[in-house]
């Protein structure tokens, strides 16, 4: 599997270009429409700006739109203060950077909010547009760094959990068929795929010994006739399609049309340069896998080769 890291770098680049980040989202909250419009005009070039006229409306927007990079909220609003609104967003969106606008000297509220982590910074009204832009740019950069660290931690946790599961299965399963099915299940769950098939190979040909896990009910194993699987076995290299509908050859293959699979990763598993198995991860939506998950697949698949060899 020496060639796989280089392949992964290439595939990750494709994924990152396919999932290239759109403008980061920003939510601005103020009960004065003129202020909302001014904030919108100030940041619309660099952000996808959402507007709310109250804390209650802002919470509804977050519930439907999900996490945003930056929230700018007025402090003095009817029904709910800005600090109260921001405190309600903290549990679900810890990485979001929160900025408060205030025209009053609510020092007590602001100090408490800043000390508790609810507010990153406060800006006094009337604000200096250049100062506010600078604060928001730094806030967006901080949000990106926090997300990156969160993703790295999550990746490490997922790797450890998957590796632990594979080791436990290989040590506690009496039959190879049982082990394959259980391993296919943990792989499918780890990468949120719709189907995972783990199938043994002998003399460079797929055998009948396999494990299948699916959240689509009973599925057919058509890897023996799959162009990606055939190429993976012949080349002993990872094969992937991000969106079948954009692949002229695969989009016309009956198995893809019938199954509705849009993303497919096929990984050959080798032990001491001998091909021993094939693992197939399938999704019914295009490009469902995140670039950082490919590293986890690579590391865990190398361990999987050792686990499968223990049944030999």
N, C-alpha and C positions, 0 to 999 in steps of 0.2 A: 504493500500500500504506500510505497514511497512517493508515488506521483500525486497522491491525493491532496496533500497540503497546498501544492501549487494550483491544482484544480480548484480547491476551495477558495483561494484568493481570487481567481478569475470569476467564479460563480458569485462570490460575495459582492464583487464590483458590479456585476449585472443586477443583483438584487438591489443594491444601493441606488443604482440609476433608475431602476423600475419603481422603487419606493422613495424616490427623492423627496425630501421634505418640502411641503408647501410652506407658505408663509406661516410663522408661528401665530397662534391665536392669542388675542388679548381681549379681556373683558373690561369695559369702562362703565362705572356705575355712578350716576349723579342724578338728583331729582330736578336739576335745572337743564332743560333741553339745549340751551345755548352752549353750556359747558360740554354736554355730550357731543354735540356737533363739532365743537372745537377740538376735542380730544380725537374724535374720529378722523378729522381732516389732518391732524398732526401726524397720526401713526398709520394711516391706511396704506401707504406705499410699502411699508416694511412689515405690517402685521395684518392678519385677518381680524378686523375689529368687530367685537360684539358689543351691543349697547343695552343698558338696563337703566330704568328710571327709579329703581328701588332695590333694596336688598332682597326682598321677596322675589321680585322678577329676576334678579340676578341668579338666585339659587335655582329657579326654574330653568333658566338658560343653561346653567352648568349641568343640571340633571339630564338635559337633552343633548347638549353638545360635548360633554365630557371635559377633560382637563384642558386648561389653558396655561400658556407660559407665564403671563403677567396679568394681575388684576390691579386696576387703579380705581379706588373707590373714594367718594366724598365721605367725610366723617359725619357732617350734620345732615341727616335725612329723616323725614317723617317715618314713623313705624319702627325703624331699625337703624341704629347708628352704624357707621362704616366699620368700626372695630368689632361690633357684635356680628355683623354679616361676615366679616373676614374670619372670625373665630369659628364660624360654622363650616367654612370651607377647608379648614386645616386637616381634619381627620381623613377626608377622602382624597384630598389633593395636597399632600405634604410638600411636593417639590415646586408648586406654583409660587411665584414671587409676588408678594402683596405690597402695594404702595398706597398710602392714605393721603388724601388731599384735605387740608383743613384751613379754614379762614378764621378759626378761633384758637384760643390758647387752651385747648383741652389737654394740658400736659399730663395730668394724671392718667387719663384714659390711654393716651398715646404711649407713655412710658410703660404702662402695664402690658399693652399690646405688643410693643417691641420686645420687652423682656421675655414674654411668653412665646415668642416666635411667630406670632400671628401677623406681624407687620415687619417688612424688611426696611422700609424707610418712609418718612413722611415729608410732604411738600406743602409749603404754606401758599395760600391764595392771596393775591393773584400770583400764579406761578410764572417763572421764566421759561419760555418754550425750549430754549436751548438746554437749560439745566435739566428740565424734565426729560428731554430726549436722551441726554447723557445718562441719567439715572435708569431709564427704561432699557437702553442698550446694554448696560452692565447687568441689569436684572435678567434680560433674556439670555445673556451669556452664562450667568450663574445657573439659570434653569437648565440649560443644555448640559452643563457640567454635572449637575445633580442627577439628571436623567441618565447620563453616561455611567456615572458611578453606580446608580441603582441597577442598570442593565448588567454591568459587570458582576455585581454581587449576585444578581438573580441567575446569571449564566453559571457562576461558580457553584451556587446552591443546586441548580438543576443537574449539573455534571455529577456532583457528589451523590445526589439522590439516585440518579439513573445508574451510576456505577455500582452503588450499594445494592440496588435492586437486582442488577444482572448477576453480581457475585452471589447474592443470597439464593437466587433461582438456580444457578448452576450447582450450588452446594447442596440444595435440598430437594432437587427433582430426581426422581428415580428413572424416569423415561425421557428420552430425547424429545418425543412429541410434546409431552407436557411442558418441558422447558422452553421449547420453541414458541408454543402458544403464549406462555406467560411473558416471555421476553418481548414478543410482538405486541402484547398488550401494554407493557410499560413504555415501549418506544412510542406507540400510538398516542398514549396519554401525555407523554413528555413533550411531544411536538405537535399536539392537537391536530393530528392527521385524521382523516376519515377512515383510512385503511392502512394497515401495516401487515406485510407478509414477510416472514423469515423462512427461507427455504434452503435446504442443503443441496450441495453440488458434489457430484462425483464424476471424475474423468471429464471435467469441463461441461457437464450436462446437469440440468436440474433433475433432482430425484423427486419421489413422491412424499418424502418426509418434509413436513412443513408446519409452520404455526401461523394462524391467521387471526387477526383482531380487527373488528370493524364496528363502527357506530351506525352503519347503514343496513344492519341486518345481515343476512346471509349473502356473501359475495362470492363470485367465481374468481379463481386464480387463473389469470390468463398470461402470466409472465412468460410461459414457454413460447408464446407467439408474439410477445411484445418486442418491438424494435429496440427499445431502450435496454431491456434486460438482455436481449441477444447480443447487443453491442458491449454491454458491461461485461458479459462473460468472455466474449472474444478478445476484448482489449484489456480486461482486468482493470478498468478505470471507471470511476464514478460517472454516471450519466444523469442528466437532469433536463427537464423542460419546465419552464416557469409558467407558460400559458399555452396549452395545447391548441387553442383556437387560433393562435398566431403562427403555429408550425404547420406548414403546408402538408408535409408527409404524415405527421401523427394525427392531424385533424380529420384525415380520411380513414383512419384505422377504426374498424368497427368496434373493437373493445373499448376505445376511448369514447366513442359516440354513445354506446350503450350504458357504460358505467357513469358517464358524466364527469370523469376525472379531468381536472384542468392542470394541476401541478403534480409532477411525478419525479421522485428522486430514487434512483436505483444504485445501491452501493455494493460492490463486490467485496467479500470478506475473505482475506487470505491469511494462512498461517504458514510461516516459513516458505513463502512464495508459492504455496499451493492453494488454489481456489477451493474454499470449503463451503461457502454459503453465499446467499444473496439476500439483501434486505431491501424491501420496497416500501416507500412512504408515499401515500397518495392523498391528495386533497381535491375536493370538488370546487374549490375556488382558486383562481390564479394567484401565484406568489404569496401563499399563506405563511411561508416560513420566513423568519427574520434572519438577516445576515449573520448575527452573532450566534444563532443556533447551529450554524454549520460547523463551528468549532466543536460544539458539544457532540454533534453527530460523529465527527471524525475521531475524537478521543474515545468515546464510548464504543465505537465500532471496532477500534483496535483491541480494546479489552474483550469485546464480544468474540473475537477470533480465538483468544485464549480460553474463554468459557466454553465455546463449542468444541475445542480440541479436547477438553476434559472428558467429553462423552465418547471420544473415539476409542 
